[in-house]
Structures are given as structure tokens and as C-alpha cells.
């Protein structure tokens, strides 16, 4: 995903999909790295994610993501504009944070172990729709992670934060 690295909050997004089958190494060297280098040259932030929809507390998906980050994180550790999203759409909605956390911690450890010190978007158990889940375990959850009611508009700003750009 590409978004401006300057004030304004106007999102511009580009998803990169290869046009033909290729190895993981070819994807990184021929698609991902050139795209990140291009975005870097344009002063843009880039979110690199392991994009998969699956349960991560069962099966092989968590291990697949760890393999991905073991390979990819070191290649982008020196980029200050890269944001990491360890697993884009986990669907472990029926498990507790206590069950989910060790899986997530392994990805964070892998990314940090590669030398990356940038922002990491910590996934939640439900399609990454509740980014406050991890924080809510340790302190009172901020208002932005409370469930929406039918009267709340998606993307609406809390009334106490009117100065933030749309």
C-alpha cells in the first residue's frame, strides 16, 4: 500500500500482484523491492503485509508468515518509510488474546530480530478490524476501538479530536 508521507491523510493505495507465477525470491526482487524503492523516492510510506485470510492459531498459516518475515524483514530493515503488517486478515475471532498473542509475538520477534525498528501494525483476531485488542488487555481501550453502533459512520472522528485531518 502506498500513502503520502506528508500531512493531509489522503490515502493512495496500490496493491502489487504479479502477472505470472514467480518464486518468492523473484517477487521480492522484481516486484516488491522496486515498488518500495519507487515509493521511497516519492517520499511515500509503504505497508508490507503478509496478506492471507486464515486462522493463525491452527494450521500452517502462522509458520508461513514467519517464513515470509524471516526472508522479507531483513531486506527492508533500513527503510524508514516501511510499515510492517505481520498478517493482514487473521480470522481467529473465537480465540482469546491470550491464545493469539504468542503467535503474534513470534512475528514481532522475527521482524525486530531482522533489525527493523519501524511501526508494526499488530493484528487482531478478526480481520485486523480491531487494532486496539492488544492494547485493551493492558489498559483501558481508546474510544477508536469500541464497537460501532448503527448510528456511527465508518471513518467518523470522535468529537474530542476535531482538529485531526479527515
N, C-alpha and C positions, 0 to 999 in steps of 0.2 A: 504494500500500500504506500502511496506517495502522498504527502501532505505538506503544505508550506511550513517552513521552519521560521516563520516570522509572525508577528501578531496579526490577528484577523480571523482566525479559526475557520477559514473556508477550506473545506475538505476537498481534495482531489485524489482520486483513487485509481490505481492501475493494478490489476491482478495479472500475474505473469503465468501463462500456460504454454508449455511447449507445443509446437505444431506437429511434431512427430515424436515417436518414442525415443527416449535417450536415457543414458545411465545417470545416476545421481551426480557423479563427478562432472559429466558433460553439462547437466542442468546448472550446477553451481558455476562452472567456468564460462559457459556460453550464454546463459540467460540471467541468472541471479546476480553474479558479480558485476557484469556490465550494467545492469539496471541500477544496482546500488551505487556504482561509480558515477553513472549519469545523474542520479538524484543528488548525490553528494556535490557534484559540480554545479547543480542548480540550487544549492542551499535548502534541500528538502529533507524532511525526516522520512525514514523508511521503517516499516514494521515487517520484520521477517517472522513468519509463523510456520509452525508445523500444522498444516491445515488438514485436519482429519475429523470426522464425526464418528465417535465411538465411545464405549465405556473404557475408561483407562484403568479401573481397579480390577478388571478381569481381562483375560486375553493377552495379546501381544502388542497392543497399541502403545502402551507406556514404554515398552522396550524399543519399539520403532522410533518413538520420539526421542528417546535418549540417544539412540544411534545417530539420528539426524543432527542433534545438537552437538554431539561429540565431533562430528565432521564439520558442521557449518559454523558454530560459535567461534572457533579459533580464527577462521578466515575473515571474520568481521569484528573481532575484538578491538581493533584500533580505530574503528569508525565511530565518531562521536554522535552521528546522526541516526544510528541504528537502534531501534527499539525491538526487544525480543518478546515474542508471544509463544511460550513453550508448547501449547496445544490449543488450537483455536476453538474447537467445539466439543469438549467432553460432554457426555450425556449420562453422567453418573448421579442423576437427581435424587436417587433414593438412598444414597450413602451419606454418612456424616462427614463433616470437615475432618474429623479425627482419622477417618479411613482414607480420605482423599489426600490429606496433607503430605504423607510420606512419598507419594507418587510425585506430587508437585515439587517437593523439596529435592528430590533426586534430579529433576530437570534444572532447578535453580543452581544446585551444586555443580552440575555439568557445565552450564553456561558460565558461571562465575569461575569455575576451575580453568576455563579456556582463556581467562584474563579479561572477559567482558565486564565492564563496570557500569553499563548503561541501564536504562529503565527496563524492567521486565514486567510485562503485564501478567499478573498472577491469575491463572484461570479459576473459574468457579465450577461447581459440579453440574451446571446447567447451561450449556452452550455459551459460556462466558457472559451471560446476561446479568450476573450479579457480582461485579468486581469487588464489592465490599464484604463478601463472605469471609475471606481470610481475616480482614481487619475486625469484623464484628465479633469474632471469637475472643479477641484480646481487649476490646474496648467498645464503647457504645458506637454502633454503626452510624456513619454520617447519613444525613437525610437523602442523599442521592441514591442510596442502595435500598431504600424501603420499597416495598411493592407498590406499583402504580395502581391507582383506582381508575374506574371507568371515566372519571371526570378530569383526570390528569392527561395532558397532551404529552406524547412522546417527545423528548427533547426540551420540554419546558424547563425554565430555570427556576430554582427556588426563589421566593420573593426576597429573601435576605441577601441574595447575591446578584442584584440587578446590574451591577457595573460590568460583569463579565460579558465578553463579546458573544453573540449568538453562535 
